[in-house]
Amino acid sequence: MARQRIHNRRAGRGSSGTGASWISYSDMMAALLLIFVLILTYSLYQYFTMLETKTKELNEQQAILDQQTIALRLARDELDEKEATLVIIQGNLDDLKVKLDDQEKTLTDLQVVLSAKEADLEIATLKLQEQQDLLNAQALRIDNLIGIRTAMIQDLSRSLSAASLKAAVDPNTGDIMLDSAVFFETGKSEIRQEGKDLLDRFIPVYLDVLLRDEYSEYLGEIIIEGHTDSKGSYESNLKLSQDRALQVALYCLRMPSLTSAQKLQLQKILTAKGRSYADLIYVNGVEDPEASRRVEFKFSLKDSEMIEEMNRILSDSGQ
């Protein structure tokens, strides 16, 4: 609109100046267009140059980013492996903890058992000490009993010799064997007068030793045993031997030479046994009938069974 107004004014001034003005205006416009083109071309050049530079930089950055992405992926994979390894390790730790808990429980149980065992051991030690004390006391008792038996046997031998009684005393047991022929007729159990006379002399001496104050508390039993030879049956000989032992025992209990105290004590400890021919006497491997037919006087001490058991144990351990 401005250009039109200018053109109109110029037209009004006259037609002479119109052509020159138009040429100048065209040149100016051409120059401006050229400058605009040049500026635009330069701008485009600068733009594309910068675009190329930026694109190159972006490509380089993209390459770096790709490398970093690869490195990050590798790092991520490594991290995943480490996490998996950590999970496995954690699982192993959990298993170890379970095992440790089990072992601690087992250890606790063992400690309880050990405490119980220690208590049992302490009790067993006390019992062992008590048994040891008892054994020591029994050993002392045995020593005393052995000494007592030895002394009794020696006193019996001396007293029988002093009384001119021909009765052999076993040096180990104190057993005394009397010939059955002196006491009984063959197959009989009634005591002959000769046997009564022997008993009247023998029994007071025998009891005088065994019933002494120093021995009486240890004396457990006096045994009268009847023995026969092997003629006849075992049953008939058993009855005969038992009857003979009983007749001797009864005669001893009724003996007028004994005091009331001796008879009373004798009633507590006297025993009669028939052995039939269970314990025959042999000479050179052949039965000796005369020796087998006999009456034996034996005595035992109160702890004699214990002594025999101890001797058996010692004999077994020595074999």
Helices and strands as residue ranges (DSSP letters): H 2-13, H 18-162, E 176-179, H 180-183, H 193-210, H 213-216, E 219-227, H 234-253, H 260-269, E 270-274, E 282-283, E 286-287, H 289-292, E 294-301, H 304-318
